[in-house]
Amino acid sequence: MQIKSTSTAAVEAKRENELTVHIGEDAWDLLSKHSFLAGWDTLYAACPWATVFQSQAFVITWYQTYRNKYTPIVVKSVENDKLIGLLTLAVLSANNRKESIMGAGQFESYYHVWLTEASDGESFIKAAIQKVQQQFPLANIHLRYITLQTPLQWIKEPYWKSRIVVQSYSRPLMDMSHPDFSKMSHKTEFRNKLNRLKRLGELSFEHITSKEQFSDILKELMIQYDFRQGAMFNCNQFKEEPLKANFLLALFEKDLLHVSVLKVDKQFFASIVAIAERNWVHLGGINVHTPFHARFYSPGFVHFILLGQQLAKEGFTIFDLTPGGDSYKERMATRHDEVLEVVISSNLTFRVKRL
């Protein structure tokens, strides 16, 4: 048993008492308060490990889009009227006391972390999880990808180690400051593929900046995406989840998307809808290319390199290719780091099966 000093225990008890869990309509009431939203923006700006997936714009847009499907869970900590900790989660609305709880955004969000200032990162998340477990004693809490910049020493403590299953993943990154980045566009493979595409017709790379443009092309991109996903994984995300298109359009309105297309004679050969804020761009949303010219012309590969050049011109420093072990991502990564997937469970059988 780990013995804590009296002062440490007092601080943690005090912060635990300040924690409140808001579920469903109570959460929606909290999300409507201007003072809370202002505190959220301030905390987001101050948190060293925050990602765009913890921004107010992303989280609330997702909550609103999927309101009839997921129940929001918002854990906040306040000290002297100041928001000092925030964890946004969600659970399927049906039978939500037993379902697995995930970070807000579910699989539309790549990184499920919490917001605090640097000194509060560990004390807040431990207390927050315990509070949520009190409300949902049968549910597992699943945090999909946590960056190593996030405070994580707590998961090694005996109490948590026995309740957590951790999986490590390599994250490929296209780092614009890496020496290999500038070499990509000069490689023979890229030049050959680019020239082949140019011989097919008029080649154009376009950065889509207006909602009207995005709305016009989205339907075709959805068809290409579902065709590719259906062929590879027997999954048609847009057909099976119509709200996904609404979500992307809403994110575009919030200026959180970076959309680009590669065309030959005005025909779509490749497209990427990525999520961007600060100096990072995260691959997600849509990533497709025409299957009819894939083997010889590699339009997806050419598009990635051209997009990297475009992002560098726009001042972005990292193109996050996201975990997944895909070989095409490895071709374009200039470096890698590590992220963790964490599942917290009170169910011993679940933990044994996971191990």
C-alpha positions, -999 to 999 in steps of 0.1 A, spaced: 0 0 0 14 34 -9 16 58 20 11 95 12 23 124 32 -3 143 52 1 174 31 -1 155 -2 -32 137 9 -48 169 20 -42 186 -13 -56 156 -33 -86 154 -10 -92 192 -14 -90 189 -52 -112 158 -52 -139 177 -34 -137 204 -61 -143 179 -88 -178 176 -103 -191 152 -129 -218 164 -153 -238 139 -173 -264 143 -200 -286 174 -195 -265 185 -166 -235 185 -190 -255 204 -217 -264 230 -191 -227 234 -182 -217 237 -218 -241 266 -223 -224 287 -196 -202 315 -210 -180 316 -179 -172 278 -182 -165 281 -219 -142 311 -213 -123 290 -187 -121 261 -211 -104 283 -237 -80 296 -211 -71 262 -198 -67 248 -233 -42 275 -242 -23 269 -210 -21 230 -212 12 219 -226 -1 186 -240 -34 197 -253 -44 187 -289 -70 201 -312 -93 172 -301 -96 188 -266 -105 222 -280 -139 236 -273 -146 239 -310 -140 202 -317 -155 187 -286 -188 207 -285 -192 203 -323 -189 165 -319 -213 165 -288 -239 185 -308 -236 164 -340 -240 131 -322 -264 144 -294 -290 117 -301 -264 89 -300 -240 97 -272 -244 111 -237 -217 137 -228 -197 133 -196 -178 163 -184 -155 163 -154 -143 196 -142 -122 209 -113 -126 245 -101 -104 263 -76 -113 298 -65 -137 301 -94 -110 292 -119 -112 261 -141 -81 240 -134 -90 206 -148 -112 193 -176 -119 158 -189 -145 154 -217 -159 119 -222 -189 102 -238 -210 70 -236 -236 55 -258 -269 68 -247 -286 34 -246 -277 13 -215 -250 38 -207 -242 24 -172 -226 -6 -187 -211 6 -220 -175 15 -225 -167 52 -219 -144 69 -243 -129 103 -248 -152 129 -264 -150 124 -302 -149 86 -299 -131 74 -330 -133 108 -347 -108 120 -321 -73 106 -322 -60 118 -288 -80 115 -256 -62 135 -230 -72 159 -202 -66 196 -197 -48 210 -167 -18 232 -162 15 214 -160 15 210 -122 -20 195 -119 -19 168 -146 -16 137 -124 -37 147 -94 -66 157 -115 -69 127 -138 -67 102 -109 -94 119 -90 -115 124 -122 -114 88 -132 -124 77 -97 -153 101 -98 -165 87 -131 -161 51 -119 -184 60 -90 -211 70 -115 -204 41 -139 -191 12 -118 -196 -13 -146 -181 7 -174 -146 6 -187 -129 39 -195 -111 38 -228 -86 66 -237 -75 61 -273 -40 74 -277 -23 95 -251 9 114 -260 40 110 -239 40 147 -232 9 140 -210 17 133 -173 17 95 -171 37 85 -140 4 77 -122 -3 47 -143 27 30 -128 14 34 -92 3 0 -77 -34 11 -74 -37 20 -110 -13 -6 -124 -37 -33 -113 -66 -16 -130 -51 -4 -163 -43 -21 -195 -18 -2 -217 -9 -7 -253 20 12 -269 19 24 -306 44 40 -328 33 73 -343 47 83 -377 53 120 -382 62 142 -412 83 167 -394 90 197 -416 121 206 -396 137 172 -402 165 171 -428 148 143 -446 117 163 -453 133 186 -479 147 155 -496 113 139 -503 103 160 -533 137 152 -549 135 115 -547 134 96 -579 102 77 -569 83 109 -564 95 126 -595 87 96 -617 51 93 -603 46 131 -606 57 131 -643 35 101 -651 5 119 -637 13 150 -657 14 130 -689 -22 119 -682 -35 155 -684 -35 188 -666 -23 181 -630 -35 205 -602 -31 205 -564 -59 226 -547 -63 237 -512 -101 240 -506 -108 271 -485 -145 279 -489 -174 259 -474 -192 260 -507 -163 243 -524 -160 217 -497 -197 210 -496 -197 206 -534 -169 180 -534 -177 162 -502 -203 139 -517 -178 126 -543 -151 122 -516 -175 102 -495 -182 78 -523 -145 73 -530 -138 68 -493 -166 43 -487 -155 24 -519 -120 21 -506 -130 13 -470 -155 -12 -483 -130 -30 -504 -103 -31 -477 -123 -35 -445 -159 -43 -456 -169 -10 -439 -188 20 -454 -184 47 -428 -204 75 -444 -232 52 -456 -235 35 -421 -231 68 -402 -247 97 -421 -238 122 -393 -202 119 -402 -206 142 -432 -225 167 -410 -197 166 -385 -170 174 -411 -190 203 -425 -194 217 -390 -157 213 -384 -150 231 -416 -172 260 -405 -151 261 -372 -119 264 -394 -106 231 -380 -102 213 -413 -74 214 -439 -88 201 -472 -68 194 -503 -74 176 -536 -52 164 -564 -69 165 -599 -60 155 -634 -82 173 -660 -106 182 -632 -110 146 -622 -104 138 -585 -73 115 -582 -67 120 -544 -80 139 -515 -71 145 -478 -94 160 -452 -72 166 -422 -78 183 -388 -56 213 -381 -49 238 -354 -18 256 -340 12 242 -359 0 206 -362 -21 188 -389 -36 154 -381 -45 129 -408 -81 120 -404 -115 126 -417 -109 115 -453 -79 101 -470 -86 86 -505 -72 81 -540 -87 67 -572 -81 29 -573 -80 29 -611 -45 46 -613 -31 35 -580 -4 9 -589 14 28 -617 8 64 -608 4 64 -570 -17 96 -568 -21 92 -530 17 92 -525 22 122 -548 -6 141 -530 9 135 -496 43 149 -507 26 179 -523 5 185 -492 35 184 -470 51 211 -491 19 231 -489 17 227 -451 53 239 -447 45 270 -467 15 277 -445 37 275 -414 27 241 -401 56 222 -385 42 187 -380 20 165 -402 8 138 -379 2 107 -400 -14 90 -370 -8 55 -355 -19 24 -374 11 6 -388 2 15 -424 31 10 -448 22 41 -468 26 62 -437 60 48 -431 72 59 -466 65 95 -457 74 97 -420 106 115 -412 105 105 -375 84 86 -350 73 89 -314 52 69 -291 15 71 -279 -4 49 -255 -38 35 -256 -52 30 -220 -82 11 -207 -92 15 -171 -114 -12 -157 -127 -24 -124 -135 -58 -140 -108 -83 -132 -120 -107 -160 -117 -80 -185 -81 -71 -175 -70 -107 -176 -85 -112 -211 -68 -80 -223 -35 -91 -210 
